[in-house]
Amino acid sequence: MTDLYDILSKSVPQMLGAFVGASFAFSLAFLKSRTDKRTETSLSLVDEYYSTDFLKHRIAVDMLRMRVNASETTIDKIACGFWYPGKPDYFKGELTDGLNEHQHLEAYLGFIVRVSHANMNGLLDPVLLRSALSTSYDWEAGFVWSVAAKAREQVQAHGGGTKVPVWVAAAEHAKKVLGT
């Protein structure tokens, strides 16, 4: 019995130490992996935002903003094309690069939804994304938020069980994440 006690008294602290050490190493590896994934996702979104393909959408969104400022259209006419059933006379805009301005804005809103979902799932480094997008995003952000607010208002006024589109909530969430 003494031998068993001697063996256990020497091996249990060693086993406990090994377990604590392994748990600590696993935790560090997990945290690093998560941080790396957040950085990777954020940089991927930055790359998308500054890509030549996405630049077309950003320019179209800015053109829409300028059309509203010049009273060529209204936020109301733009927003009513982004919820179901919406209104049939929504503003479509001019055709550029194979898409009308409504479609370019729709592609831009898809980006906003991806940012929001990545953040809600813990896959985004908002500080990194915010600093990388910097003032470039600020040009479009206010306009996008205005369209989102107007779409929410239109849906609520329509009633009848009409649902607020996912992109509206995503734009509201992105506003909190990215700010201006």
N, C-alpha and C positions, 0 to 999 in steps of 0.2 A: 504494500500500500504506500509505503514511503517513496518508492521509486516512481509510482504514478503521480504522487503529489509533486515530487521534484520536477518531473517532466512537464506537468501542467503549469506549475508555477513559473517555469522558464519559457515555455512556448506560448502561453496565452498572451503575455505582454508583446511578444514578437509578432504574433498573428494580429493582434489588435493594432499595433503600429503599422503593419503592412496594409491592413484594411483601411486605416485612416489615410495613409499615404496614397493608396490607390484611389480612394474616393476623392481626395483633393486633386490629384492629377486628372481624373476623369472630369471633375467639375471645371477645371481650368481649360481643358480641351473643348468641352462643350461650350463654354462662354466664348472662347476664341472662334470656334466654328460659327457660332451665332453672330458674332461681331463681323466676321468675314462675309457671311451671307448678307447681312444688312448693308455692308459697304458695297458688295458686288451688285446687289439689287439697285441701290441708290445710283451707283455709277452707270449702270445699264440705262436707267431712266434719264440721267444726264446726257448720255450718248444719244439716246433717242431724241431728246428735246433739241439738241444742237445738230442733228443729222440733216443732210440736204433734203431728204424726203419729208421730214417733219417741218422744215423751214417753210415749205409751201403752205402748210396749214396755219402756221403762225402768222405768215404774211396775210393770208385770207382773213384770219380773225382780226388782225389789225385794220384791214380794209373795212371790215364790217363795223368796227368801232368808229372809224372815220366817217362812214356813211351815216351812222346814228348821230354823230356830232354835227354833221352837215345837214341833218334833218331829211336825208334821202329815204330813210326807213326809221323804224322805232324798235326799241327793245321788245315791246309788245308783239310786233309783227314777226320778230325773229323767234321769240320764246314759244309762240303758239305752234311752231312746227316741231317742237321737241318733247311733246307728250301726247299720249293717246287718249282720245281721238284727236285732240288739238283742233286747229281750224284749217280749212282747206286753202285759205288765202295767205298762208304763211310766207315769209320772205325767203326766196331761194337764192337770189343774188346772181352774179355773173359767173360764167364758166371760166375757170382757170385750171390749167394742168389736168384737164379731164374731169374735174369736179366743180359743182357750183359752190358758192360760199356757204350755203347751209351744210353741205356734205363735208367741207373742210372743217367747219366748226364741230360737226359730229365727230370727226377724227380727233380733233383737239380734245373734246370732252372724253373720248376714250382714254387718252393719256391721263386726264385728271382722275378718272375712275381707277386706273392702274396705280396711281400714286396713293389714292385713298385706301384701296384694298391692301396694298403693300404695307402701309402704315398700320392699319387696323390688325394685320396679321403679324406684326412685330418684325417685318422684313425690310424696314426702311430706317435709314439714319436721317432723320429730318433736318438736323443741323447741317450735315454734309449736302443734302439736296438743296436746302434753302440757300446756302452760301454759293453753291455751284450755279444755280439758276439765276441768282442775284437779281439785278434790276431788269434783265431781259424778260423774266416772267411777270414782273410788275406791270409791263405794258398791256398784257392781255388779261391779267387777273381781275382787275376791277370790272372789265366788260363781261367776263365769264360769270362773275358773281352776280352781276346785274341781271343777266339772262336767267341764271338759276333762280334768283329771287322772284323774278317775274313769272317764270314757269310754275314755281310753287304756288304763287298767288292765283294764277289762272286755273290750275288744277283744283285748288281749294274752292274757288268760285264756281267751277263747273259742277262739283259735287257728284252725286250719283255713283259713289264707290270708285271714282277714278283715282288711280294710284299715282302718287308722286314718283317720277322716274328715279331710278337708282343714281343716275348721274347728278341729279340735283343734290341729294344727300352727300354724294362724293365731293361735289364742288364745295359744299358747306364744310365738310370735314377737311378738305385740302386747304381751305382758307385758314382754318385753325392751325394746320401743320406748317404751311408755307408762309402765311401772313403776307404782308406787303411792306 
